[in-house]
């Protein structure tokens, strides 16, 4: 398992091209507003557990898929960004529904490797505008 995560983190990596719409700071937090083109993403979701309870597990499963835990045993490297979607309830409080997606690297966009983990889905996502925080 560590080998697959190592392959995804330390193998080839690719930062997805985007259009920078703005750089902003609000309440002491700096972020960018970016526009990404349509692409295929490997996604995994959870419902019922809190963000803190589940985020590490979901990201780990996606990194294992990208690192070679797929039917073709293909270590793809990592393509950034990793997109985390948290859904609000009607009262504005975050629900316990969470979707994590990692962009499939460019050379695999036409034909992504098939996930072994049935919880991982390959989705064609439309172009999107995101608020991006930088980590590390």
C-alpha positions as a Python dict, from the first residue, in 0.01 Angstrom:
ca = {
    (1, 'X'): (0, 0, 0),
    (2, 'X'): (275, 251, 92),
    (3, 'X'): (443, 182, -240),
    (4, 'X'): (131, 283, -431),
    (5, 'X'): (91, 602, -229),
    (6, 'X'): (465, 672, -273),
    (7, 'X'): (427, 626, -651),
    (8, 'X'): (141, 873, -660),
    (9, 'X'): (314, 1134, -442),
    (10, 'X'): (673, 1106, -562),
    (11, 'X'): (627, 983, -918),
    (12, 'X'): (551, 1214, -1206),
    (13, 'X'): (327, 1502, -1115),
    (14, 'X'): (142, 1748, -1329),
    (15, 'X'): (-27, 2072, -1235),
    (16, 'X'): (-338, 2129, -1438),
    (17, 'X'): (-342, 2447, -1643),
    (18, 'X'): (-593, 2707, -1528),
    (19, 'X'): (-687, 3069, -1582),
    (20, 'X'): (-624, 3287, -1275),
    (21, 'X'): (-931, 3506, -1228),
    (22, 'X'): (-815, 3682, -908),
    (23, 'X'): (-600, 3660, -595),
    (24, 'X'): (-777, 3768, -278),
    (25, 'X'): (-749, 3779, 99),
    (26, 'X'): (-1049, 3763, 329),
    (27, 'X'): (-1034, 3748, 709),
    (28, 'X'): (-658, 3688, 687),
    (29, 'X'): (-690, 3391, 448),
    (30, 'X'): (-529, 3423, 104),
    (31, 'X'): (-680, 3233, -188),
    (32, 'X'): (-702, 3233, -565),
    (33, 'X'): (-1009, 3215, -784),
    (34, 'X'): (-924, 2983, -1076),
    (35, 'X'): (-1103, 2855, -1387),
    (36, 'X'): (-1029, 2496, -1496),
    (37, 'X'): (-1121, 2338, -1831),
    (38, 'X'): (-1336, 2022, -1852),
    (39, 'X'): (-1152, 1698, -1766),
    (40, 'X'): (-1190, 1346, -1629),
    (41, 'X'): (-1151, 1304, -1253),
    (42, 'X'): (-1130, 999, -1028),
    (43, 'X'): (-1383, 1067, -752),
    (44, 'X'): (-1493, 907, -429),
    (45, 'X'): (-1769, 1014, -193),
    (46, 'X'): (-1889, 968, 161),
    (47, 'X'): (-2212, 1043, 337),
    (48, 'X'): (-2288, 1028, 708),
    (49, 'X'): (-1944, 1091, 858),
    (50, 'X'): (-1784, 1428, 929),
    (51, 'X'): (-1511, 1579, 714),
    (52, 'X'): (-1252, 1512, 985),
    (53, 'X'): (-1358, 1147, 1017),
    (54, 'X'): (-1334, 1064, 648),
    (55, 'X'): (-1108, 1299, 448),
    (56, 'X'): (-784, 1106, 509),
    (57, 'X'): (-942, 777, 403),
    (58, 'X'): (-1088, 922, 83),
    (59, 'X'): (-765, 1094, -24),
    (60, 'X'): (-564, 778, 54),
    (61, 'X'): (-792, 566, -169),
    (62, 'X'): (-753, 811, -458),
    (63, 'X'): (-374, 823, -415),
    (64, 'X'): (-366, 442, -420),
    (65, 'X'): (-567, 439, -746),
    (66, 'X'): (-336, 697, -907),
    (67, 'X'): (-32, 509, -768),
    (68, 'X'): (-120, 178, -938),
    (69, 'X'): (-412, 19, -750),
    (70, 'X'): (-611, -18, -1071),
    (71, 'X'): (-683, -307, -1309),
    (72, 'X'): (-394, -209, -1538),
    (73, 'X'): (-153, -166, -1240),
    (74, 'X'): (-57, 166, -1399),
    (75, 'X'): (119, 420, -1173),
    (76, 'X'): (1, 745, -1326),
    (77, 'X'): (166, 1003, -1102),
    (78, 'X'): (-37, 1283, -951),
    (79, 'X'): (-224, 1556, -1132),
    (80, 'X'): (-322, 1853, -924),
    (81, 'X'): (-558, 1988, -806),
    (82, 'X'): (-733, 1761, -562),
    (83, 'X'): (-1087, 1899, -540),
    (84, 'X'): (-1288, 1859, -221),
    (85, 'X'): (-1660, 1937, -243),
    (86, 'X'): (-1859, 1981, 77),
    (87, 'X'): (-2233, 2034, 41),
    (88, 'X'): (-2431, 2280, 256),
    (89, 'X'): (-2770, 2197, 400),
    (90, 'X'): (-3065, 2433, 353),
    (91, 'X'): (-2980, 2604, 684),
    (92, 'X'): (-2627, 2685, 561),
    (93, 'X'): (-2450, 2430, 784),
    (94, 'X'): (-2229, 2178, 605),
    (95, 'X'): (-2392, 1841, 551),
    (96, 'X'): (-2209, 1513, 597),
    (97, 'X'): (-2187, 1463, 221),
    (98, 'X'): (-1837, 1494, 79),
    (99, 'X'): (-1688, 1426, -265),
    (100, 'X'): (-1313, 1419, -329),
    (101, 'X'): (-1178, 1423, -684),
    (102, 'X'): (-831, 1407, -834),
    (103, 'X'): (-773, 1499, -1195),
    (104, 'X'): (-662, 1214, -1419),
    (105, 'X'): (-320, 1304, -1571),
    (106, 'X'): (-331, 1430, -1931),
    (107, 'X'): (-185, 1119, -2094),
    (108, 'X'): (-465, 907, -1938),
    (109, 'X'): (-757, 1143, -2013),
    (110, 'X'): (-868, 944, -2321),
    (111, 'X'): (-865, 608, -2144),
    (112, 'X'): (-816, 615, -1764),
    (113, 'X'): (-717, 290, -1591),
    (114, 'X'): (-1012, 103, -1439),
    (115, 'X'): (-1034, 140, -1060),
    (116, 'X'): (-1019, -179, -851),
    (117, 'X'): (-1200, -7, -563),
    (118, 'X'): (-1568, 1, -661),
    (119, 'X'): (-1617, 322, -460),
    (120, 'X'): (-1398, 514, -708),
    (121, 'X'): (-1574, 654, -1013),
    (122, 'X'): (-1433, 817, -1326),
    (123, 'X'): (-1632, 1134, -1400),
    (124, 'X'): (-1622, 1377, -1688),
    (125, 'X'): (-1645, 1710, -1509),
    (126, 'X'): (-1738, 2033, -1686),
    (127, 'X'): (-1516, 2339, -1668),
    (128, 'X'): (-1533, 2489, -1320),
    (129, 'X'): (-1443, 2795, -1117),
    (130, 'X'): (-1281, 2711, -783),
    (131, 'X'): (-1147, 2890, -476),
    (132, 'X'): (-797, 2752, -418),
    (133, 'X'): (-593, 2747, -98),
    (134, 'X'): (-230, 2643, -123),
    (135, 'X'): (-88, 2384, 117),
    (136, 'X'): (275, 2301, 183),
}
